Amino acid sequence: MDGSATPTGPAPEAEDDSHTSAWRARLDAHGRMHGFHERLGRDHGALYTEDDEDVLLVTFENAEIIRDGGETELPYGLSIAGKEGWSQLCLYSEGDTWFRDADVHAFFDKLIDEGFFDQFKTVLFYGAGPCGYAAAAYSVASPGARLLLIGPQATLEPGIAGWDRRWPEMRRVCFADRFGYAPRMADGAEQGWIIYDPTVLEDAMHAALFTRPGMTMLPVSHLGTAPEGHLKRMNVLVPILRAAGKGTFDAKAFARHWRRRHDYPPYLRRTLGKLEEEDRPLLAALWARAALKVANRPRFRRALAAAEEALAAKGRTLPPAREDD
């Protein structure tokens, strides 16, 4: 086993933190009762919850987010799989490690040798950001799987993605050895979907590296560098994952869910800000007026007044609103 993949990013005190220790003990108990819980070195672990053999949801998640997620402190994926009667495997990391760790490699080697994934009719890998990278990279362990990735990185190898300078601390981590280049590892997937914000240049460039047969690009403009949280708050991520696991998800289904953005104030604010930044007062005024019907907030009222003033300075007025607007 090549040990050059050195993890980075975890909180150094994680091993001695009492809350973390109690949480891992809770996972041990859950694993003994429902499947297994396995520590993978210092910074990673795997929690398997056995249920239906038709569908397995494999998620890659940040341990700190799991611990802050509510009373159960169980993986996000389990909250979905449990309701659907699916089996679920969660790989978690202490911090953003991109799961570049020899112990994680060895764990997936073991699953491959045991034919673990072969017992399921459908396997869905899911992750966002660094976890999205890992979901794609380790999907090679289950040929024919489905992938749902939100803002994933393709690699942080300087020779390929040297233009992405957001994580300088990761430059010493090897992305060129086993399970390294995520788009190539995802070649064996039956189908996959990449949800990303095309207005975030680095995320758009990473998404472009995943462009290949079977991969569908699903842009979500103006959600920023962390679309996952917004999709959760819009209450669309759960139905998307459910549909992907059941085989009913496609670009048209996503478009129906994505319409929810028109009732989501953060999206309305972000788009308005972009129109103001581009100095487009007519569109900004129309957008702010429409946003006020969704959320009567000072931000939109001020924007509408400023845009109307800018139009008046140019001798223009805002068209009257239609009744069906």
N, C-alpha and C positions, 0 to 999 in steps of 0.2 A: 504494500500500500504506500503510495507516494504521500509523504507527510508535508509537502511543500505548501499545501493550502493552509495558511495560517489564519485563524479567525481574528477579527478585530471588532472594536466597537462596543463590547459589553461593559457593563458597570463593574469595576474591579471588586467592589464590595459584595457582589451578588452572592458569593458562596457563604458569607457569614450573616446575611440579612435574615432576621427571624421570620419576617413575613414571607420571604422567598422560600425558606426552609419549610414553613408550615404549608405553603402552597404546593410544594413538591410532594410533601407527605400526603396531601389531599389527592394529588394525581396518582400517587402510588396506590392509594385505596381504591380509587376509581378504576385503575388498570387491573387490579386483582379481581374486581367484581365484574368488569365488563369487557376486558380484553387484555391490554398490557400497557405499562408505562416504562419506558426505557430511557435512562440518562445516556446521552451521547457526548462524553467528555464534559468539560466545564461549562460550556456555553449553549448547549443544545439538548434537546430531548424529543421523544416521540410518544404520543398518547394515542392508542388505538382503542376504539369503541366498536365492538362487534355487533352487527344487527343483520340486515338483509344482505344476501350475497348477490343481489342483482346490481346494486349501485354502491360504489365506494367513492366518497368525497375525500380528497387529499388536499389539505390546506397547509400553507406555510404562514406562520403568524409570529408576531413579536410577543415575547413572554410578558413584558411590562404592560402591554395593552391588554393582554388576557387577564392579568391580575387586577387591572383597573376597570374591568368590564362588568362588574356587578357582583352579586352575592355568591354565585356559583363559581366564579373565577375559572370557568371552563372555556375551551376554544370557541371562537365565533362559529366555525364550521359545524361544531357539534350542535349548536342551537338550531341549525337548519337541518342537518342530517337526522337528528333525533325526531323532529316532527314528521319527516318523510319516511322514517323507518329504514334509512340508509346506514351502512357502516361508515365509519369516519376515522381517518388517520391524520393527526395534526403533528407537523414538525414545528417546533418552536425554537426561537433563538433569544438569548439575552443580548439585546441591542441589535443594531443592524449589522449583521455579519455576512449577508448574502449566502449564508450556509456553506461558505467555502472552508470546509473542515474535513480532515481525513476520517474522523469518527462518523460523520454523516455519510461520507462516501462508503465506508464499510457497512453501515446500516443498510443502505440501498443495495449493496452487493449481496448482503445476506437475504434480503427480500427477494431479489432476483433468483438467487440459488434455490430458495425454498418455493419458488413459484407462487409467492404471496398474491400478486396481482391477477394471476390466471384464474382465480376462483370467482372473480366478479365479471358480470356481463358488461358493465359500464364503469369506467374509472374516470373521474373528473378531477383534474388538478387546478387549484386556485391559489392566487396570491397577488399582492399589490406591491409596487415599488421593488425594493430588494427581495421581498418575498415572492413577487411575481417573477423576478429573475430565477429564483430557486425552483419555483413550480415548473417553469419551462425546462430548466436544466436537468432536473431529476425525472421529468416525464419520460425520458428515454428508458427508464426502468419498466415502463408499461406501454409497449407498442400498441397503437390503436386507441390510446386514451384521448379524452377531450381536454382542452385547456381553456380556462377563462383567466386572462391576465389583465391587470389594471396598472397602467403606467410602468411596465417592466423595463428593466435595463437588459440589453442584449449581452453585455459584457462590460467590464471596466478595464480590460486589457489596454494599456496605452497605445499599442500599435494599431488598434482598431477603433477605440473610443477615446483617444487622447483629447478630443474636443470637449469631453464632459469632465469639468474640473470641480464638480460639486463636492466630491468626497476625497480630498487629497490624502487622508489617512489610509485609504484603501490601495494606494499605489504600490505598497509593499506586498499586497496579497496577490497570489497567482490565480489568474483566470484562464490560463493556457493549458492546464493539465486536465485531468478527468472531470467529466461533467462541467466543462468549462464554458464553451460558447453556446449560450442558451438557444439561439435560433437553430443551430445545427442539431442540438439535442432534441428539439421539438419536431424534427422532420418526420418522426414516426407517428406523430399524433394523427388520429382520424380527422379531427377538425379542431380549430381553435379560434378564439376571439381576443383581439387586443383593444382594450378601451384606454384611450389616452387623450390628453389635451393637446391639439396641434398648435396652440398658441404658446406652449412651452417648448422652446426650440430643441433642447436636449431630449425631451421625451418624444418629440416627433421624430427625431433622428434615430433614437433607439427603436421606435415602432417600425420605421422604414426597414431596419435590418431584419425584422421578422416577416417581411412581405415575401410570401411564397405560397404555392398551391395549398389550399385547405385552411389558410389563415385569413380571417376577415377583420379588417380594420374598422373600428367603431369610434370615430372622433367625438369628443365631448368638450367643445370649446368653452373657454372661460371658467373652468373649474380649478385651474391651477395645478400645482405639483402634487397634490394629494386628492385625486378624484374619488378615491374609495370612501372617504368620510362623507363627502357630499352625497354620493349615491346612497349611502346608508341613511342619511338624514332625509333624503327624498323618498325613502321607503321603496326603492326600486331594486336594490342589490339582492335582497332575498328572493323575489320572484324571478330575477334573472338567473341566479344560481340554480333555483329549483327547475326552471325550464331547461337550462343547460344539462342538468343531470337526467332529465326525463327525455331529452332529445327533441324538444319542441322549440328550441331557441334558434333564432337566426336574425339577420339584419332587420327584417321587418318587425319582428317581435321587439327588438331593441328600440326601434324608432318609436313604437307605441309607448314604451316606458320612458324614453327620453323626453317625451312631450311634457312630462311632469315639471321640467325645468321652468316652464312658463308660470308656475305657481310657487317658485322657490326663490325667496328674496335674495339670498346670496348670489345666485346666478344673475338675477336682474340687476343687482348692484355692480357686479363685475362687468357685465356687458355695457351698462351705462358708463362706467368708468372708461372703458375702451373707446366708446364713441366720443366722450369728452376729450380724451387724450388725443384723438385724431381730429379734433376741432370740427365736428360735424353737428352743428347745433340743431338742424332740422330733425335728423334721426334721433338725436339725444332727447329732443323735446317730445317726439312721438313715443319713444321708448319710456321716458319718465311718466308720461300721461297714462300709458297702458299699465305701467308698474303700480301706479297709485290705485288702480282698481283692484290689485292683488294685495297690496300692503300700503296703507295710507301712512307713510313715514316721512319725517322731515327731510331725509336725504333725497327722496324723489321730488318732494315739493320744491326744495331749493334748486335742484337740477332743472326742473321744468321752468321755474322763474328765470334762471340764468340763461337758459337756451332761448326762451322767448325774448329776453332782452337783447341777446346777441343777434337774433333774427331781425328785431326791430331796428337795430343799428344799421342793418343792411337793407332796410326798407321792405322786409318780408314779414309775413305773419304765419302763424301756425294754422293749417287747415282745420276746420271744425271737425270734431269727433263724430264718427258715424254711430248710429244707434246700436249696431252690432259689434262695434269695437270692444 
